[in-house]
Amino acid sequence: MKGDKWDERIDRARALISTYPFATEGLRFYIQVATFQRSLYHHIQKALTDSPKAFSGGALRGELDLFILLPKFSGFLSVIQEVAPRPLREAATILAQQAPSQWRLLLEGFWQHELGSPAGVGETEQEWFGNQSGVVTPSESYLAWIFLQPYAEYLASHRGPVHQDGTPSTCPLCGAKPIVGVLRREGDGAKKSLICMLCAHEWTFRRIYCPACGEQREPQMAFYSAPEITHVRVDVCDSCHTYLKSIDLTKTGLAVPIVDELATLPLDLWAREHGYEKWQINLLGT
């Protein structure tokens, strides 16, 4: 990205509020979250500028510097308590009353384990890594995700070229699921890639292939779009009934994939009404 990627995301969210009024509430929440994430990213950048650890090889999730991160968690919870929907506000309030040792367990738990995609923020509960730390709600899992995302993105951006074996369905750097697909012009057609939900790493992916189940038979794969949102499409798989949205940059170079994915809720509603489940929820919990 040219310039500051966080500013680009925030500016794009503001622009989309006027384009898609139905997404106003969600985009305003995202702007507040991204503003905090930008501040945290710059804090991490300053703290790790001279640290060789940030440039080490190996699995990205082998690194977690809570000495840098934990002092910022209280401020993050305060932001969530001010701007988030009720389930997240309640989760943030409960976490704010806990000791930093509990925050550590939460952040370490999310960082070290692929927790999948909960059905929805604030709905069911799930248990992490045996009985060591008890039960964590999806809302708490979600909060750990959006807090740690700038750190993961910083680590990913300070690694050398990644050797990619084939077209992996999860991130080659951190093992997390993709949050959105991207189509970029290549020759007379378009090249597809996926963007990681945690570290924002982008990797090349096959056009006709389901990242959730590996389906590659063309009749089982399809995509849908709406006349009002022509640059965003829903890629569906009729074998596992999952979907992932893709942003077509050949139709608009102004799009910022992570943000445009958030703003197109009607496509999510359409997909769910037709029996498809999103493989990875986004930063709005949809």
C-alpha positions as CSV (number, residue, x, y, z in Angstrom):
1,M,0.0,0.0,0.0
2,K,1.1,3.5,-0.6
3,G,1.2,5.8,2.3
4,D,-0.1,4.8,5.7
5,K,-2.2,1.7,5.3
6,W,-4.3,2.5,8.4
7,D,-5.1,6.0,7.1
8,E,-6.1,4.4,3.8
9,R,-8.5,2.0,5.5
10,I,-10.0,4.8,7.7
11,D,-10.4,7.1,4.8
12,R,-12.0,4.4,2.7
13,A,-14.5,3.6,5.5
14,R,-15.5,7.2,5.7
15,A,-16.0,7.4,2.0
16,L,-18.1,4.3,2.0
17,I,-20.5,5.7,4.6
18,S,-21.8,8.1,1.9
19,T,-21.9,5.3,-0.7
20,Y,-23.6,2.7,1.4
21,P,-25.7,4.4,4.1
22,F,-26.9,1.0,5.3
23,A,-23.4,0.3,6.5
24,T,-23.0,3.5,8.5
25,E,-23.2,2.1,12.0
26,G,-20.8,-0.7,11.3
27,L,-18.3,1.5,9.4
28,R,-18.3,4.1,12.2
29,F,-17.5,1.3,14.7
30,Y,-14.7,0.1,12.4
31,I,-13.2,3.6,12.1
32,Q,-12.9,3.7,15.9
33,V,-11.4,0.3,16.0
34,A,-9.0,1.0,13.1
35,T,-8.0,4.3,14.8
36,F,-6.9,2.4,17.9
37,Q,-5.2,-0.3,15.8
38,R,-3.3,2.4,13.9
39,S,-2.0,3.9,17.2
40,L,-1.1,0.4,18.5
41,Y,0.7,-0.4,15.2
42,H,2.8,2.7,15.5
43,H,3.6,1.9,19.1
44,I,4.8,-1.6,18.1
45,Q,6.7,-0.1,15.2
46,K,8.6,2.3,17.5
47,A,9.2,-0.4,20.1
48,L,10.5,-3.0,17.7
49,T,12.4,-0.8,15.2
50,D,15.8,-2.0,16.4
51,S,14.7,-5.4,17.5
52,P,16.1,-8.3,15.5
53,K,13.3,-10.5,16.8
54,A,10.8,-8.7,14.5
55,F,12.8,-9.8,11.5
56,S,13.4,-13.5,12.5
57,G,12.3,-16.4,10.4
58,G,10.0,-19.3,11.3
59,A,6.4,-19.4,12.2
60,L,4.9,-15.9,12.9
61,R,3.0,-17.3,15.9
62,G,6.2,-18.3,17.6
63,E,6.6,-14.6,18.6
64,L,4.4,-12.8,21.1
65,D,5.8,-9.8,22.9
66,L,3.3,-9.2,25.7
67,F,5.8,-6.8,27.4
68,I,4.9,-4.4,24.6
69,L,1.3,-5.3,24.2
70,L,-0.2,-5.8,27.7
71,P,0.1,-2.1,28.8
72,K,-2.1,-1.1,25.9
73,F,-4.9,-3.6,26.5
74,S,-6.6,-1.6,29.2
75,G,-6.9,1.4,26.8
76,F,-8.2,-0.9,24.1
77,L,-11.0,-2.2,26.4
78,S,-11.9,1.4,27.2
79,V,-12.4,2.2,23.5
80,I,-14.6,-0.9,23.1
81,Q,-16.7,0.0,26.1
82,E,-17.3,3.4,24.5
83,V,-18.1,2.5,20.9
84,A,-19.0,-1.2,20.6
85,P,-22.3,-3.0,20.4
86,R,-23.7,-4.3,23.6
87,P,-22.2,-7.9,23.6
88,L,-18.7,-6.5,23.1
89,R,-19.2,-3.7,25.6
90,E,-20.2,-6.3,28.2
91,A,-17.3,-8.6,27.4
92,A,-14.9,-5.6,27.6
93,T,-16.3,-4.5,30.9
94,I,-15.8,-8.0,32.4
95,L,-12.3,-8.2,31.0
96,A,-11.5,-4.7,32.4
97,Q,-12.2,-6.0,35.9
98,Q,-9.8,-8.9,35.5
99,A,-6.2,-9.0,36.4
100,P,-3.5,-8.6,33.7
101,S,-2.6,-12.3,34.3
102,Q,-6.0,-13.2,32.8
103,W,-5.5,-10.8,29.9
104,R,-2.2,-12.7,29.3
105,L,-4.0,-16.0,29.2
106,L,-6.6,-14.7,26.8
107,L,-4.1,-13.2,24.4
108,E,-1.8,-16.2,24.5
109,G,-4.7,-18.5,24.0
110,F,-5.8,-16.8,20.8
111,W,-2.3,-16.3,19.5
112,Q,-1.2,-19.9,20.0
113,H,-4.3,-21.7,18.7
114,E,-6.4,-21.5,15.6
115,L,-9.9,-21.0,17.1
116,G,-11.9,-21.0,14.0
117,S,-14.9,-18.8,13.2
118,P,-17.6,-18.5,15.9
119,A,-21.2,-18.5,14.7
120,G,-21.5,-14.9,15.8
121,V,-20.1,-12.5,18.4
122,G,-21.8,-13.0,21.7
123,E,-23.6,-16.2,20.9
124,T,-22.2,-19.6,21.9
125,E,-19.3,-20.4,24.2
126,Q,-16.2,-22.4,23.3
127,E,-13.4,-24.0,25.3
128,W,-9.8,-23.3,24.5
129,F,-6.8,-25.7,24.9
130,G,-8.2,-28.2,27.4
131,N,-9.1,-27.0,30.9
132,Q,-6.1,-24.8,31.5
133,S,-7.9,-21.5,31.2
134,G,-11.6,-22.4,31.3
135,V,-14.2,-21.1,28.9
136,V,-13.8,-18.1,26.7
137,T,-16.8,-16.6,24.9
138,P,-16.7,-15.7,21.2
139,S,-16.9,-12.0,22.2
140,E,-13.6,-12.4,24.2
141,S,-12.1,-14.3,21.3
142,Y,-13.1,-11.5,18.9
143,L,-11.6,-8.8,21.2
144,A,-8.3,-10.7,21.4
145,W,-8.3,-10.9,17.6
146,I,-8.8,-7.2,16.9
147,F,-6.3,-6.3,19.6
148,L,-3.6,-8.6,18.3
149,Q,-4.1,-8.0,14.6
150,P,-1.8,-4.9,14.3
151,Y,1.0,-6.9,16.0
152,A,0.5,-9.8,13.7
153,E,0.5,-7.4,10.7
154,Y,3.7,-5.7,11.8
155,L,5.5,-9.1,12.1
156,A,4.2,-10.2,8.7
157,S,5.3,-6.9,7.0
158,H,8.9,-7.3,8.4
159,R,9.6,-10.7,7.0
160,G,11.3,-11.6,3.8
161,P,9.7,-13.2,0.8
162,V,7.6,-16.3,1.7
163,H,8.0,-19.5,-0.2
164,Q,4.6,-20.7,-1.1
165,D,4.0,-24.4,-1.7
166,G,1.0,-24.6,-4.0
167,T,-2.1,-22.6,-3.1
168,P,-2.6,-23.0,0.7
169,S,-6.1,-22.4,2.0
170,T,-4.8,-20.8,5.2
171,C,-2.1,-18.1,5.6
172,P,1.4,-19.3,4.8
173,L,2.7,-17.0,7.6
174,C,0.4,-17.6,10.6
175,G,-2.0,-20.4,9.6
176,A,-5.1,-18.2,10.1
177,K,-8.1,-18.2,7.7
178,P,-8.5,-15.7,4.9
179,I,-10.9,-12.9,5.5
180,V,-11.4,-11.8,1.9
181,G,-10.4,-12.5,-1.7
182,V,-8.9,-10.1,-4.1
183,L,-9.0,-10.0,-7.9
184,R,-6.2,-8.0,-9.7
185,R,-5.7,-7.5,-13.4
186,E,-3.3,-9.9,-15.0
187,G,-2.9,-9.9,-18.8
188,D,-6.4,-10.3,-20.3
189,G,-7.9,-11.6,-17.1
190,A,-7.7,-11.4,-13.3
191,K,-5.4,-13.0,-10.8
192,K,-6.9,-14.1,-7.4
193,S,-5.3,-13.8,-4.0
194,L,-6.5,-14.2,-0.4
195,I,-5.9,-11.8,2.6
196,C,-5.3,-13.3,6.1
197,M,-7.7,-12.4,8.8
198,L,-4.9,-12.0,11.4
199,C,-1.7,-10.8,9.8
200,A,-3.1,-9.3,6.6
201,H,-0.6,-11.3,4.5
202,E,-1.8,-11.7,0.9
203,W,-1.0,-14.9,-1.0
204,T,-1.9,-16.2,-4.5
205,F,-4.8,-18.5,-4.8
206,R,-6.6,-20.5,-7.5
207,R,-9.6,-19.0,-9.1
208,I,-11.7,-22.2,-9.0
209,Y,-11.0,-23.7,-5.6
210,C,-12.8,-23.7,-2.3
211,P,-10.5,-22.8,0.6
212,A,-12.8,-24.4,3.1
213,C,-13.1,-27.9,1.6
214,G,-10.8,-28.1,-1.4
215,E,-13.6,-28.4,-3.9
216,Q,-12.4,-27.7,-7.4
217,R,-15.1,-29.0,-9.7
218,E,-16.5,-26.0,-11.6
219,P,-20.2,-26.9,-11.3
220,Q,-19.9,-26.8,-7.5
221,M,-18.3,-23.4,-7.5
222,A,-20.1,-20.1,-8.3
223,F,-20.1,-16.4,-7.6
224,Y,-22.8,-13.8,-7.2
225,S,-22.9,-10.1,-7.2
226,A,-25.4,-7.3,-7.0
227,P,-26.0,-4.5,-9.5
228,E,-25.5,-1.9,-6.7
229,I,-22.2,-3.4,-5.6
230,T,-20.6,-4.7,-8.8
231,H,-17.0,-4.7,-7.5
232,V,-17.7,-7.2,-4.7
233,R,-18.8,-10.7,-5.3
234,V,-19.8,-13.7,-3.1
235,D,-17.8,-16.8,-3.9
236,V,-19.8,-19.9,-2.8
237,C,-19.2,-23.6,-2.7
238,D,-22.1,-25.9,-3.1
239,S,-20.2,-28.8,-1.6
240,C,-19.6,-27.4,1.9
241,H,-22.0,-24.5,1.6
242,T,-19.5,-21.9,2.7
243,Y,-18.7,-18.5,1.1
244,L,-16.1,-15.8,1.1
245,K,-16.4,-12.4,-0.5
246,S,-13.9,-11.2,-3.1
247,I,-13.1,-7.6,-4.1
248,D,-12.6,-7.1,-7.8
249,L,-10.0,-4.4,-8.2
250,T,-10.3,-4.5,-11.9
251,K,-13.6,-2.8,-11.5
252,T,-12.5,-0.1,-9.1
253,G,-9.0,0.8,-8.0
254,L,-10.3,2.8,-5.1
255,A,-11.4,-0.3,-3.1
256,V,-9.5,-1.3,0.1
257,P,-10.4,-5.0,0.3
258,I,-10.7,-5.4,4.1
259,V,-12.9,-2.3,4.3
260,D,-15.1,-2.9,1.2
261,E,-15.7,-6.4,2.6
262,L,-17.1,-4.9,5.8
263,A,-19.4,-2.4,4.0
264,T,-21.3,-4.9,1.8
265,L,-23.5,-6.5,4.4
266,P,-26.4,-7.1,2.0
267,L,-24.2,-9.7,0.2
268,D,-23.8,-11.5,3.5
269,L,-27.5,-11.5,4.1
270,W,-28.1,-12.9,0.7
271,A,-25.6,-15.7,1.2
272,R,-27.0,-16.7,4.5
273,E,-30.6,-16.6,3.2
274,H,-29.5,-19.1,0.5
275,G,-28.0,-21.5,3.0
276,Y,-24.3,-20.5,2.9
277,E,-22.1,-20.0,6.0
278,K,-19.2,-17.5,6.0
279,W,-15.9,-19.3,6.5
280,Q,-14.5,-16.5,8.5
281,I,-16.3,-13.6,10.2
282,N,-15.0,-10.1,9.7
283,L,-14.1,-7.3,12.1
284,L,-17.8,-6.4,12.5
285,G,-18.6,-10.0,13.5
286,T,-20.6,-10.7,10.3
